Amino acid sequence: MGPRIGVVTFPGSLDDHDALRAVRLSGAETVPLWHGSDSLDDVAAVILPGGFSYGDYLRCGAISRFAPVMSEVIRAAGAGMPVLGICNGFQILCEAKLLPGALIRNDVRTFVCRDQRLRVESVDTTWTSAFELGQEITIVLKNGEGGFVADAETVNRLEGEGQVVFRYLEGNPNGSFNDIAGVTNERGNVVGLMPHPEHNVDPLTGPSLDGLPFFASVLDFLAAVA
Ligand SMILES: NC(=O)CC[C@H](N)C(=O)O
């Protein structure tokens, strides 16, 4: 049995089961976690999945950020545990201040759903080490509030310190500053992105298998620290 990887379900989570399935396909042990729990159940890494937690009321992720489990996620992230936020999970990580910046309504003012081309801008994170630097990949994107924004100083710091992890290619779908699709914290253990790698792990559904390296990366990391 591989390492234990948890996926948190919030009220309104949508992609928790796909995230669990991707974890299982990668060879890790899946651990469903509940938003109201104050335990991470001895997991070695945790994923905050996509969806519409708390109905996106106030702002996406603004209520989930206060879920009891988030206190534990914040504590564990501070101790170096790998944390991946996918779409709504990325929004929650920004609201929780585990990642810099914020996600605002798409500039096109509509929900956007498409196969999105991306460039891998950093392989120095626990979730992207199995990619090649500069690799171009295709990952499903589907959100209404995916515009990444931050103050100029923060954007410059993210660019300068190599904390931009993914950039949109072939058109910016949501008005994100500098075409930023995903970022990491300084340590590289917390990563958030708007596209959905958990949907791109099975040749039957396609359009690529470019989600698999996320899970291979964290398994490599966990094997190295075990
Ligand atoms: N796919 C998702 O996780 C969607 C996130 C959020 N509900 C939004 O529309 O932006």
The ligand as a Tripos MOL2 file, in Angstrom:
@<TRIPOS>MOLECULE
LIG
   10     9     1     0     0
SMALL
NO_CHARGES

@<TRIPOS>ATOM
      1 N1        -14.4840   23.6620  -11.0460 N.am      1 LIG1
      2 C1        -14.4620   24.3470   -9.9460 C.2       1 LIG1
      3 O1        -13.8720   23.9400   -8.9430 O.2       1 LIG1
      4 C2        -15.2520   25.6130   -9.9250 C.3       1 LIG1
      5 C3        -14.7950   26.5500   -8.8330 C.3       1 LIG1
      6 C4        -15.7720   27.6860   -8.5710 C.3       1 LIG1
      7 N2        -17.0370   27.1940   -8.1590 N.3       1 LIG1
      8 C5        -15.8740   28.5740   -9.7880 C.2       1 LIG1
      9 O2        -16.8390   28.5300  -10.5050 O.co2     1 LIG1
     10 O3        -14.9550   29.3170  -10.0570 O.co2     1 LIG1
@<TRIPOS>BOND
     1     1     2 1
     2     2     3 2
     3     2     4 1
     4     4     5 1
     5     5     6 1
     6     6     7 1
     7     6     8 1
     8     8     9 2
     9     8    10 1
@<TRIPOS>SUBSTRUCTURE
     1 LIG1         1 GROUP 0 **** ****
